[in-house]
Amino acid sequence: MKKVAIIDLGSNSVRMNIAKINSDGTTEVISQNKKMVRLSQGMGDDMNLKVTPMYRTIAALSEFNDIIEENGVTDITAIATAAVRKAANQAAFLKEVKDAIGIDIKVISGDMEAIYDYLGVMSKLDVSDCVIVDIGGGSTEIILVKNGEIVDKTSLPIGAVSISEKFLQENESKENIELATKFAESYINAVEFLNEAKGLPIIGLGGSNRTIAKIDMKEVDSEKMLHGHEVSIAKVFEIYNAIVNTSMEERKHIKGVGKERADIIVGGMLTIVSIINKITASSLIISDSGVRDGILFEKMVENFNRILNSCKAMDRGMVYETSASGFNSEPVSIPTSSFEIPKPDSDLGVNPSISETDEAEEMSAYDALFQTGYIPEPPVKAASESTTENIDEPVSEVGYSQKLVNNDNAVKEPEITPEEAAEKAAYEALFAPRFD
């Protein structure tokens, strides 16, 4: 088991998850933290992060660092998205963070952000055809998914904060909202792959989408309650019309909006409404899993690969033949390819580019290694009458939980050390879904 901390620094908020990656491949989030820092506030045309938002953000990161130390976490991944990605003074800000609290922040591209969104959603929601839309403060990621796979993706330089500051900061008049909507639509309509997304549901990420769900649900004790909540398109339009027809002060008292989002919610909502209109979406489904969960999934895979590579390097790469008299001294090599996860492209679940015979041998190697820990030969009975006693349990074929017969007719299991048994159990847990 290892603990990891994942920090996601956006334009409007900074969030952190602390999670455990268990030895059986499962993950568990043990702490979630959020601070509204509005890092992109006042960036303007010069695209410089301003002093007050920068130090507000560093203060929040310092609090997160204290929580990390309290939990004894040493594996820290911190990423920054749109605000820092676009900032002209990006390097100076990252140095300030490093000098102040010792955390290195990696600035990721919009495409990488979209990929992490996809991984986060697909690891937690059972969907196959959809459009994932993550509306942040300074960017919007759109991912078209069909049959569970990415068809295309993009990151648009529009978000709840950037649109609101550009068009709605001084006056939320109908004329300004129309200008903001046309501005957002100019980017959305240029996304050609959305023409292939007609009628699909939207999986919504980000604060603007969560706010729609909060208003729809009325009573929300935790953002986890929002995960998987489906909002009809008619209800989305109803909520949007209600929001744009209230003043900012009135909006602060609407349950689900909150004071920290009242001034930017129109900019975020008009973006999702524009995408809904573009593809004639069937519904809006909220996901509480996004970038941070995608990074956690990546770390889980890295942890799995580390264990797998260590297995390759161990003596477990050599297993021993058995006979009726016990184990032979000569090892039998397991092919390296046996350690690679089989792809479910053929009936046998392995690479279709190799022969059926080779596939069968490879699967037999899997079964032997991960189910019994050894590759035994079928027990051989002696020709004499003294060794022809019937055995109640029939002997299974090579590679399965087989019992060995010695010259004294005793039936016994292959000997496995406690360490080997624990390792076998861990690998069976990891590989079992592949063989269902």
Sequence and secondary structure as in RCSB ss.txt:
>XXXX:A:sequence
MKKVAIIDLGSNSVRMNIAKINSDGTTEVISQNKKMVRLSQGMGDDMNLKVTPMYRTIAALSEFNDIIEENGVTD
ITAIATAAVRKAANQAAFLKEVKDAIGIDIKVISGDMEAIYDYLGVMSKLDVSDCVIVDIGGGSTEIILVKNGEI
VDKTSLPIGAVSISEKFLQENESKENIELATKFAESYINAVEFLNEAKGLPIIGLGGSNRTIAKIDMKEVDSEKM
LHGHEVSIAKVFEIYNAIVNTSMEERKHIKGVGKERADIIVGGMLTIVSIINKITASSLIISDSGVRDGILFEKM
VENFNRILNSCKAMDRGMVYETSASGFNSEPVSIPTSSFEIPKPDSDLGVNPSISETDEAEEMSAYDALFQTGYI
PEPPVKAASESTTENIDEPVSEVGYSQKLVNNDNAVKEPEITPEEAAEKAAYEALFAPRFD
>XXXX:A:secstr
 EEEEEEEE SSEEEEEEEEE TTS EEEEEEEEEE  TTTT TTTT   HHHHHHHHHHHHHHHHHHHHTT  E
EEEEE HHHHH TTHHHHHHHHHHHH   EEE  HHHHHHHHHHHHHHHS  SSEEEEEE SS EEEEEEETTEE
EEEEEES  HHHHIIIIISS   HHHHHHHHHHHHHHHTT GGGGG TT  EEEESHHHHHHHHHHHS  S GGG
GTT EEEHHHHHHHHHHHHTS HHHHTTSTTT TTTTTTHHHHHHHHHHHHHHHT SEEEE S SHHHHHHHHHH
HHHHHHHHHHHHHSGGGEEEEEETTEEEEEEEE  GGGGS   TTSTTSS TTS HHHHHHHHHHHHIIIIISS 
       SSGGG    SS    TTSS  EE TT  EE     HHHHHHHHHHHHHHGGGG 
